[in-house]
Amino acid sequence: MAELPGSVLFACTMNAVRSPMAEAILKYLHGHRIYVDSCGVRAGAVDQLAIAVLDEIGIGMSRHRPKTFEDLEDEFFDLVISL
């Protein structure tokens, strides 16, 4: 198995659908081994459809609150993925 990055940031436009879904999935798969976060260029509203879709496969995202780059607690990531 390839070495995992220590931290991953997913970024998209409003941190309402794509990046929080990616964050939730990666946390589900490797959350205790990797620091995972997400943000957007602008903060949008939580997308209820995205929450429902992940709920169907047993991944919780209902506690997600959209945030921007300025809201991040950490500024250094091993891997940044733009969606």
Secondary structure as the mmCIF struct_conf table of DSSP 4:
data_model
#
loop_
_struct_conf.conf_type_id
_struct_conf.id
_struct_conf.beg_label_comp_id
_struct_conf.beg_label_asym_id
_struct_conf.beg_label_seq_id
_struct_conf.end_label_comp_id
_struct_conf.end_label_asym_id
_struct_conf.end_label_seq_id
HELX_LH_PP_P HELX_LH_PP_P1 ALA A 2 PRO A 5
BEND BEND1 GLY A 6 GLY A 6
STRN STRN1 SER A 7 CYS A 12
BEND BEND2 THR A 13 VAL A 17
HELX_RH_AL_P HELX_RH_AL_P1 ARG A 18 HIS A 30
TURN_TY1_P TURN_TY1_P1 GLY A 31 ARG A 33
BEND BEND3 ILE A 34 ILE A 34
STRN STRN2 TYR A 35 GLY A 40
BEND BEND4 VAL A 41 ARG A 42
HELX_RH_AL_P HELX_RH_AL_P2 GLN A 48 GLU A 56
TURN_TY1_P TURN_TY1_P2 ILE A 57 GLY A 58
TURN_TY1_P TURN_TY1_P3 SER A 62 ARG A 63
STRN STRN3 THR A 68 THR A 68
HELX_RH_3T_P HELX_RH_3T_P1 PHE A 69 ASP A 71
BEND BEND5 GLU A 73 GLU A 73
BEND BEND6 ASP A 78 ASP A 78
STRN STRN4 LEU A 79 SER A 82
#
